[in-house]
Amino acid sequence: MVTAAAIRAKLRKLGEPCYARALQWFFKTGKGGYGEGDRFLGIRLQRLRACVRDCGDVPLKALLARLSSPIHEERMFALLGMVRRFRADTRQSISANQQ
């Protein structure tokens, strides 16, 4: 079972510091910017999506824990994980209704 701490550790390994600095500039995370205070690990979206797929069915509790993180990619992981869960639930409901 994947925990919130395991997600955090996995994402930290994927981070690219140089790309994180570019993201902080792009999202205007400095004082007075619209993204003030947001922090980045520097994970490209394609790699983040692959990480969500690799983790499989992450418990909702672990996703909710990451949703309140100050780290942008951890919040994005949580949202992508919730979308994955919703799609799986929707497919199961449709399949059950067709039987």
C-alpha positions, -999 to +999 in steps of 0.1 A: +000+000+000+013+034-010+015+060+018+018+098+017+054+095+029+062+070+002+047+093-024+068+122-011+100+102-012+093+089-047+086+124-060+118+138-044+139+113-064+123+125-097+130+162-091+153+182-113+167+212-094+175+232-126+140+227-139+125+236-105+143+270-107+128+276-141+093+267-128+097+290-099+105+318-123+076+309-147+050+307-119+062+339-103+068+325-069+087+355-055+074+381-032+043+398-047+040+372-075+007+353-081+024+321-071+042+335-041+055+309-018+048+279-041+077+254-041+087+230-069+107+198-072+111+202-109+092+172-122+080+173-158+043+165-162+049+134-183+071+119-156+046+129-130+017+111-149+039+080-153+046+081-115+009+082-108+003+052-131+032+033-115+018+038-080-015+022-090-044+026-067-033+050-041-056+052-010-077+083-009-062+092+026-027+094+011-039+115-018-057+139+005-026+142+027-006+153-004-033+177-015-024+201+013+014+200+006+033+232-001+050+214-030+034+219-064+041+185-078+028+167-047-005+185-050-006+177-087+001+141-080-029+141-056-051+156-082-040+132-110-044+103-086-080+114-078-088+116-115-074+081-119-097+068-091-127+087-105-122+072-140-118+037-126-150+041-105-169+055-135-158+025-157-169+001-130-203+018-127-209+018-164-198-018-167-222-028-138-251-009-154-246-027-188-249-061-172 
